[in-house]
Every structure is written in C-alpha cells, then in structure tokens.
Amino acid sequence: MRHCRSLGKMPFDGKGGIGQMYKLFGDRMDDVIDELNEALAA
C-alpha cells in the first residue's frame, strides 16, 4: 500500500484518513490515488 501523507492531515484525518479510504476502496486505493493525482496535475 502506497502511503499518502496528506491523508493523515486536516481535513482528511477528521474523515477517517487512510483507514477510511482503504475501507472504501480496498485494493484499488493506490489506483484511485494515482488517478486523482493525474487529474489534479492536468
């Protein structure tokens, strides 16, 4: 699992952080983070 430091900071930590993201996306979590990064960088 690739760690995303931002998920441990506000406002993400108040919404469950990396643990909640893993609950929602499971094994696809790294793919989701990659897709988000690509979209935000475009």
C-alpha positions in Angstrom: 0.0 0.0 0.0 1.4 3.4 -1.0 1.1 5.9 1.8 -0.3 9.4 1.1 1.0 11.8 3.7 -1.9 14.2 3.1 -4.5 11.6 4.3 -3.0 12.0 7.8 -3.6 15.7 7.9 -6.6 18.0 8.1 -9.2 17.8 6.7 -8.7 14.1 5.8 -7.9 13.0 9.3 -11.3 14.2 10.5 -13.0 12.0 7.9 -11.1 8.8 8.8 -7.8 9.3 6.9 -6.1 6.5 5.2 -8.0 3.8 7.1 -11.4 5.1 5.8 -10.0 5.4 2.3 -8.9 1.7 2.5 -12.3 0.7 3.8 -13.9 2.5 0.8 -11.5 1.4 -2.0 -9.7 -1.6 -0.7 -7.0 -2.9 -3.0 -7.9 -0.3 -5.6 -6.8 2.5 -3.2 -3.4 3.0 -4.9 -5.1 3.2 -8.3 -7.5 5.8 -7.0 -4.7 7.9 -5.6 -2.9 7.7 -8.9 -6.0 8.7 -10.9 -6.6 11.6 -8.5 -3.0 12.8 -8.9 -3.2 12.6 -12.6 -6.4 14.6 -12.8 -5.2 17.2 -10.4 -1.9 17.7 -12.2 -3.6 18.1 -15.6 
